[in-house]
Amino acid sequence: MTAGRIVLLTTTHRVAPGLLSWPAWQALRGADRVLCRDSGHPQLPYLRDAGIAVETGARETADAPALVAACAGGRSVVVLAGADGEPALTDGLAALAGSGRAEALPELELLPGSHDLPGARLLDLVQVMDRIRAECPWASLRTHADLARYGIEEMYELVEAIEAGDRAEVREELGDVLLQVVFHARIAAEDAEEPFDIDDVAGGIVAKLIHRHPHVFGDETAETADDVKELWLRTKAAEKRRASVTEGVPLAQPGLSLAAKLAGRVRAAGLDVPLPGPDVPLPGPEADFGYRLLALAAEAEAAGIDAETSLRAAARAYHEAIRAVEAAGSAARRG
């Protein structure tokens, strides 16, 4: 007498219920019984619509010996697993397998019925953020203004991790930056006059990326990185209808980045704008240093070098040199 077959069918809550794989539907339709411990499982309404009879709360969903007995005579039983994967049942089956009765056990199969799509864990992040916003005494009171400084801090920490080449840290800091986006979008959803949510944010950037990449999604052609940059600037200028190349340049960004961004806009637009010098007076004794730094930032931009990154690299080297001198001094004092 054959021992039958047990199929543990797992699904992910991140995929819309009912979107099961073809092997999953084959297993369900070919089973003698379909069992599910959770009467509120999200797949149940769709299985019933498809004519699949599902028994909920049956003893066999929690009792491994009873489940094995249900497969007697070569019968096939599908167990629709809950979100936890049915650990009690699988532990019970494992115990039976190790009890010396393995020859009497049915064939066991773990069948993934649906798989997460790329980016599916973002849904978890949105759900977690919703709950935190609703239940956390601190998070529930935050505003956009409250969080602004954290966004700046997290971006700097990400840049530092990238420059240090620490991939684990880069991964963590990317998560912190992503949290800021989701947090702000959650706050925005509560606005009484102009609400928007994370789907609006994502939809907006998707539309913008498609519009600004006509060489990917349209009929334009761009064969080099320079072609892409020129096309991007042209598309962006037509889209924004700006009266000046300086529009959209945030003046609050770090000085070297600001200088390089302005110089890049001028160069891309083909404008002849001489760099200001001592003949354009600025208040304070720091004016000459400012003019020289501006000229260096413009020179770096023209050479394809990010002035801010270059200065940070030099400053990091200076940092290490300082530590080396301090260490040598400490060693000398100890000696």
C-alpha angles and dihedrals in degrees: 000000000000119000096224130221137288119200117192103202114201127191135181123239089215093071119071109265114259095035096114129157121257093249088054092053090046091053092047095048093045096048124108089213135011115204132189127179094200113070089193096054108145092229096058100085091051094047090051091049087054091053096255112144109218123192112211126198094013116160091240092067091070103023115072096194090050091050091051090050090052089062094056116129093032096295121159121226124188117202113201101215124223125229091278093056094241097276094176092056095044091046089052092051090049090052090052091049090054095046096081094257094098091123090064095051120107121242107279123214131178107207121186104214096190136011133214115257119226108284094021093127088066086075089060090051091052091049093048091048091050091055095045091050090051100043111024113092092212101041094044091064100045121117132196089260092051092055099042096094092049090058090056093046093049092050091051090049090051091051090049092051091049093050091048090052092231104150095186089053092046089055092050094046092049087057091052091051091048089051090058091055094049092044093052091046091051091052091047091055089067096055110122097211108030109016123176132166140204092279090056090050093049093043091052095052092044091054091046094050093049092048093048094047102059088149087064103033101022144032100284121112127223119168101172137039089251090054089053092049092050092048091047092052093046093049092045093049092051090046096049096036089210121189092209136030087231093066112109094024106124107227091200094068120106113293099246092047090049092050092048093047092052092046090049092051091050093048094047091050092049092236121158102223114153116219111255117252140174090307087070102064121219124186119257136029092277093073095095092051090050093053092049093048090048090053092049092049091050091048091051092048091052089052092051094251123132104231094202093052092044093052092047090052091052091046091051090052089049089050091055091047090053091050091049093052091047091050091049090050092050091049091050092051091049091049 
